[in-house]
Amino acid sequence: MTDAAQLRSGKGHKDENFPVASHLIAKRHRPLILAFYEFVRTADDVADNAKLNERQKIDLLDGLEADLVGTGGGNPQAVTLREAFAERDMSPQHAQDLLKAFRLDATKGRYKDWDDLISYCAYSAMPVGRFVLDVHGESRATWPASDAICAALQINNHLQDCANDFRDLNRVYVPVEELAKYGLTVEALGAPKASPELRRCFADLARRTKALLQEGEALPGMVKDFRLSLELQVIYDLAIRIADLLTQRDPLSEDVKLGKRTMAGISLIAVISGMGKRLTGNGSRNIPAIGA
């Protein structure tokens, strides 16, 4: 059996639509967050590997979980994360929840409706935000807002990648019932260019995603950690911009992504905005120095 680490796609944390453990995050937290990302990226690349069959993917994901919880030791990303959790006396549960999503990716190719998709996001996305909040010692009262943002980030990504997912993996996250509202089937995703009906479907889903983001808009002001609040503001603002693009562009024929300069500009404005909100009392109580 091929080792999971040998199946890495080459994608790293700097290739994501949102910052992962950027320098806004306190230095003491970044190694653990990056170890978590590397483990998750390894598992994701297993689930997305077009050359593996369902059984091979499940076996590799099971092996990653065994290494994570200490009953195995073959995968370096899993071992590194296990040791990092042990240093913090943290449970591996959030990482295990993500593995449930990757097992779904290996076995499930269609989603019935919006609720079915959100149920998937409860394993594929929400544990990431909860993990980061736990790393910072934040209250679980922040979880619902975080869940909304994380689910929206996931759906943005699903819409951006819908053509490749269908073509390469025969996997469709655009809910079947949403396509049916416009007289479409999943085969519409195989066209070189979206039809007017499919464009309207994409735009409708993007608007619902933006509404989901807005459910979590208060999150940056809810967290106690100043630096984390700025990171969350950046993530939120980038996600809103991508959702807006998805109401206007065709992910089948266009690259619906933000360029590095655009991301940098949005991020800078978000940081300034986030700092302003905290200073004027719209954020948390104590504001430590940015270099802390």
N, C-alpha and C positions, 0 to 999 in steps of 0.2 A: 504494500500500500504506500502510495506517495505521501510524504510528510506534508502537513498543512503549510508549513513555512515555505516550502518550495513552490507553492501555488500563488504566491503574492503577485498581484497585478502590476506593482510598481507605483500605485497611487499612494500618496502620503498625506499627512495632515494639512500641508500647504495647498493641496489641490481641492479642498472642500469649499463649499459655498459660504462658509462661515468660519470665523477664527477658532482654532483648537489650541487651547493653552497658550494664547498669545502672551506678550510681555505685559499686558494689562493684568494678567493673573499673577498673584504673588509667587515668587520664585520657589518657595517651599512646596507649593501645590503642583507645579508644572510636571515634575517627573512622574507622579502618580497618574495624572490625567493623560500624559503621553503614553504611559504603559498601558492604560485602559484602551486608548485609541488603537495602539498597535495590535493588541489582542483582538479587538473588534474588527479591525481592518482585515486581519488574517482570516477570521471566521467568515466575514462578508465575501472575501475573495474565493473561499471554498464554495460558498453557496452560489456564487455567480459564475463559477467555472463551467463553461459550456462543454468541456471534454469529459466531465465526470457524470456518472449516472446518479440516480437518486440514492441508491444504497451506499455508494462510495462517499457521497457528501455527508450523509447521516453518520457513517462510521467515523469520518474525520472530525465532524463536529462533536460527536460523543468523546472522541479522544482528546479534543481540546478541553472539554469540560472536566474530564478525568484529571488532566494535567493541572487545571485551574484549582480543583478542590483537593489535590494532593494524593490522588490514587494513581497518578501517572507522572511522568516527568520528561516526556520526549519533546515537547514544543517549547522553544525558548520564550516566545511571547507570553504563553500561559504561565510558565514558571516565574518569569519576571513580575507579572501582575500578581500572582499568588504571593510572592515575597513582599511586594509593595503593600498589598492588603494586610498582610501579617504585621508589618511595621506600624500600620495605623490602627490595628485591631478592627478592621472593617470586614464586613461580610462580602462574599463574592456574588450576592444575589442579583444585583443589577446586571452584572456580566452574564449570569446564567439566564436571566430573562431575555437578554438579547440573543442568546443562543437558541431560545425557543422561536424567535422570529426567523433566524437563519434556517432552522429546520422547516419552517413553513415555506421559506423560499425554495427549499429543495423539493417540496412535495405539493405545493399549491400554486396553480398558475393563473387563477381568476378570482376576482372579488365581486360579490353580488351587488352591494350597494355601499353608500357612504358609511353606514354604521359598521359594515363588515371591514371596510378599510381602516376605520378608526380603531377597531378591535385589533387589527394587525399592528397599528402604530403603538398600541399600548405595550407591545413587546419590542418593536423595531426601533422606536424613537424615544418614548417617554422615559425609559430607564437611564438614558444618557443624561438628561437634564437632572433627574433625581440623584444620580451618582455625583455630578458636579456640585450640586447643592449640599449633599452629604459631606463631600470632601471639605467644604467650607464651613461645616457645622451649622447650616441654616435650618430653620424650622420647617417641618413637614407641611406647615400651612402654605408654603410657597409651591407645593407640588402641583395643585390644579392649574395655576397659571403657567408653570413650566411645562406641564403636559400639553397644554394647548399650543404653545410655541413649538415644542418639539414635534408634535404631530404635523403642524403646518410646514415645518422645515422638511419633513419626510415627504409630504405630498407634493411640495414644490419640486423636490428631486425626482419623484415619480413622473411628474408631468414633463420635466425637462428631458428625462431619459426614456420616455415611453416608446419611441421608435426602436431604439437599440434593445430594450428589454423584450419587445415583441419579436424582433427579427432574430436576435442571438439566443434568447432563452425561452421563447414562447411563453413569456410571463407578462401578465397584464394587470396593472394596478388601477387603471381607469375602470371604475365600477361598471359592470355589464349593464346594470339598469340605467345608469347615467347615459351610456352610449345609446341604449334603446330609446330613450326620450327623444333622441334626434334621428331615429330611424336607422341607427348604425349597429354594426357588430364589431367585434375585436379586429376583424380583418381590415377595417378602415385604417388601423395603425400601420399597416404595411405599405400604404401608398407613399410615393415620393413627396407628396404635398397634401396637406390636410384639405378636405373639402370644406365649404362654408359651414356645413352642419357640424363637422368635427371641430372647426375653429370655435363655434359657439359653445360646444360642449367643453372644450378646454377653458374658455373664458369663464363659463359658469363655475367650473370647479376651482379656478383660480380666485374668483370672487369669494367662494365659500372658504377657501384657504385663508384669504386675507381677513375674513371675519373671524376665523379661528385664531389668527395671530392677535387680533384686537382683543380677544378674550384674555390673552396673556400680557397685554400692554403694560399693566401695572407691575410686572415682575421685577424690573430693575430697581424700582423704588421700594420693593418689599424686602429685598435681601439686606442683611446687615453689613456684609463685606463691601466696602466702597469699590475696590478694584473689580470685583465680580460684577457689581452693578453696571460698571462701564462696559465690560465685556458683553453683558446681556443686552445692553442698549445697542451696541454695534450689531449683534446678531439679529435683534429685532428689526432694526432699520434696513439691514441687507435683505432680510426675508421679505419685508414689505415691498421693497423695490423689485425683487424677483417675481413676486406674485403679480405686481402691476404689469411687468413685462409679459407674463403668461396670459394676461387678458388681451394682449395686443399682437403677439407674435405666434408663429407656427413652429412648434418644436419638431415637427417632422422635416421641415426644410430649412429652418433657421437655428442658429446657435443661441439659445435663450439663456445666456449667461452674462455675468457682469465681468468686464475687463478689470485688470489689476488696478489701473488708474481710477476707474469708477469706484471700485471697492475701497481703495485707499481714501478717496474723497468722502464717500458716505461714512466710512469709519471715523474719520477725523471729525466730521460734523456731529456724529453720534456721541463721540467722547465729550465734545464741548457741550452738547445738549445735556448729556447725562450729568456732567459736573455741575452745570447750571441748576438742574432740577434738585440735586442734593444740597447745593448751597442755599437755595431759596426755600428749603424745607419740604420740597416735594419728594425727597428721597429719605434715606435712613438717617439716624440720629447723629452718628459720629463719623467724621471724615478724616481718616488717617492720611499721612503724607503719601503721595503717589509712589515714592520709592520704597515704601515699607515692604 
